[in-house]
Amino acid sequence: MICSREAVKRMARKHGGQGGDIVNISSGAARTGAPGVFVHYAATKGGLDVFTTGLAKEVAKEGIRVNAVRPGYVRTEMYEEDLRQSPDWVRANIASIPVGRIAEVRDVSAVVLWLMSEEASYVTGSIVDISGGRVTQ
């Protein structure tokens, strides 16, 4: 929220800026609640989703678009740690993903780049799920 506040100060037309894009990184846990595992993490990401929607409405007239991506399981250091500690849990998670694999960082970054591009100039207040088709409700 602090980063967004500072970005808006610099991007807003009323402050001499030229507009811009903010893309927040949420998580599929925001929709599942991550019971028994990451409830605290899920709660913060749920708050980020609501923040994204509200801020998008507040700053649209300033030429600022605000969106978020909501990745599911991604091959990161967190994944590697999960794999070491709970390999059966990791395999079960991967098995629940219809495309049959976890996301690579590039799967997420490609959507972030698109949201920041001119091709997405009419997109604001959106949260894009990047879950490989896994239902995260």
C-alpha positions as CSV (number, residue, x, y, z in Angstrom):
1,M,0.0,0.0,0.0
2,I,2.9,2.3,0.8
3,C,4.5,1.6,-2.6
4,S,1.2,2.3,-4.4
5,R,0.7,5.6,-2.5
6,E,4.2,6.7,-3.5
7,A,3.6,5.6,-7.1
8,V,0.3,7.5,-7.3
9,K,2.0,10.6,-6.0
10,R,4.5,10.4,-8.9
11,M,2.1,9.2,-11.7
12,A,-1.0,11.3,-11.0
13,R,-1.7,14.0,-13.6
14,K,-2.7,16.4,-10.8
15,H,0.9,16.1,-9.5
16,G,2.5,16.6,-12.9
17,G,2.7,12.9,-13.7
18,Q,1.7,11.2,-17.0
19,G,-0.3,8.4,-15.5
20,G,1.0,4.8,-15.4
21,D,0.3,1.3,-14.3
22,I,0.4,-0.5,-11.0
23,V,0.2,-4.3,-10.9
24,N,-0.1,-6.0,-7.5
25,I,1.0,-9.6,-6.9
26,S,-1.7,-11.5,-5.1
27,S,-2.2,-15.2,-4.7
28,G,-4.7,-18.0,-5.3
29,A,-4.6,-18.3,-1.5
30,A,-6.7,-15.1,-1.4
31,R,-9.6,-17.2,-2.7
32,T,-9.0,-20.5,-0.8
33,G,-8.1,-19.0,2.6
34,A,-5.3,-21.6,2.8
35,P,-6.7,-23.3,5.8
36,G,-4.2,-25.1,8.0
37,V,-1.3,-23.8,6.0
38,F,-1.0,-20.1,5.3
39,V,-4.2,-18.4,6.6
40,H,-2.3,-15.3,7.6
41,Y,-0.7,-15.1,4.1
42,A,-4.1,-15.7,2.5
43,A,-5.7,-12.9,4.6
44,T,-3.1,-10.3,3.4
45,K,-3.6,-11.3,-0.2
46,G,-7.4,-11.0,0.1
47,G,-6.8,-7.5,1.4
48,L,-4.6,-6.8,-1.5
49,D,-7.3,-7.9,-3.9
50,V,-9.8,-5.4,-2.4
51,F,-7.2,-2.7,-2.3
52,T,-6.5,-3.2,-6.0
53,T,-10.2,-2.9,-6.9
54,G,-10.7,0.2,-4.7
55,L,-7.5,2.0,-5.7
56,A,-8.2,1.4,-9.4
57,K,-11.5,3.3,-9.0
58,E,-9.9,6.1,-7.1
59,V,-7.1,6.9,-9.5
60,A,-8.5,6.0,-13.0
61,K,-9.2,9.7,-13.8
62,E,-5.5,10.4,-13.0
63,G,-4.5,8.1,-15.9
64,I,-3.4,5.3,-13.6
65,R,-4.5,1.8,-14.1
66,V,-4.3,-0.7,-11.2
67,N,-4.6,-4.4,-11.6
68,A,-3.3,-7.5,-9.9
69,V,-2.3,-11.0,-10.8
70,R,-3.3,-14.0,-8.7
71,P,-0.9,-16.8,-9.3
72,G,-1.4,-20.3,-8.0
73,Y,1.5,-22.5,-7.4
74,V,4.7,-21.1,-9.0
75,R,8.2,-22.6,-9.1
76,T,9.9,-20.3,-6.7
77,E,12.1,-20.7,-3.6
78,M,8.9,-21.2,-1.6
79,Y,8.0,-24.1,-3.9
80,E,11.5,-25.6,-3.4
81,E,11.1,-25.4,0.4
82,D,7.6,-27.0,0.2
83,L,9.1,-29.8,-2.0
84,R,11.8,-30.5,0.6
85,Q,9.4,-30.4,3.6
86,S,6.3,-31.9,2.1
87,P,6.8,-33.7,-1.2
88,D,3.5,-35.6,-1.0
89,W,1.6,-32.3,-0.4
90,V,3.4,-30.8,-3.4
91,R,2.5,-33.7,-5.6
92,A,-1.1,-33.5,-4.6
93,N,-1.2,-29.8,-5.4
94,I,0.3,-30.4,-8.8
95,A,-2.2,-33.2,-9.5
96,S,-5.1,-30.8,-8.8
97,I,-3.9,-28.4,-11.6
98,P,-5.7,-29.2,-14.9
99,V,-2.7,-28.2,-17.1
100,G,-0.7,-30.7,-15.1
101,R,2.2,-28.5,-14.0
102,I,3.0,-25.6,-11.7
103,A,3.6,-22.2,-13.2
104,E,7.0,-20.9,-14.1
105,V,7.9,-17.3,-13.2
106,R,7.7,-16.4,-16.9
107,D,4.0,-17.5,-16.9
108,V,3.3,-14.8,-14.3
109,S,5.6,-12.1,-15.7
110,A,4.1,-12.4,-19.2
111,V,0.7,-11.4,-17.8
112,V,2.2,-8.6,-15.7
113,L,3.9,-7.2,-18.8
114,W,0.6,-7.5,-20.8
115,L,-1.3,-5.6,-18.0
116,M,1.3,-2.8,-18.3
117,S,1.2,-2.7,-22.0
118,E,-0.9,-0.4,-24.3
119,E,-2.8,-3.6,-25.4
120,A,-4.4,-3.6,-21.9
121,S,-5.2,0.1,-21.9
122,Y,-8.8,-0.5,-21.0
123,V,-8.1,-2.9,-18.2
124,T,-8.2,-1.6,-14.7
125,G,-9.5,-3.0,-11.4
126,S,-9.0,-6.5,-12.7
127,I,-7.4,-9.5,-10.9
128,V,-6.1,-12.1,-13.4
129,D,-6.0,-15.7,-12.1
130,I,-2.9,-17.5,-13.3
131,S,-3.7,-21.0,-11.9
132,G,-3.4,-23.4,-14.8
133,G,-7.2,-23.9,-14.6
134,R,-7.3,-24.9,-10.9
135,V,-10.4,-23.8,-9.2
136,T,-9.3,-21.7,-6.3
137,Q,-12.6,-21.2,-4.5
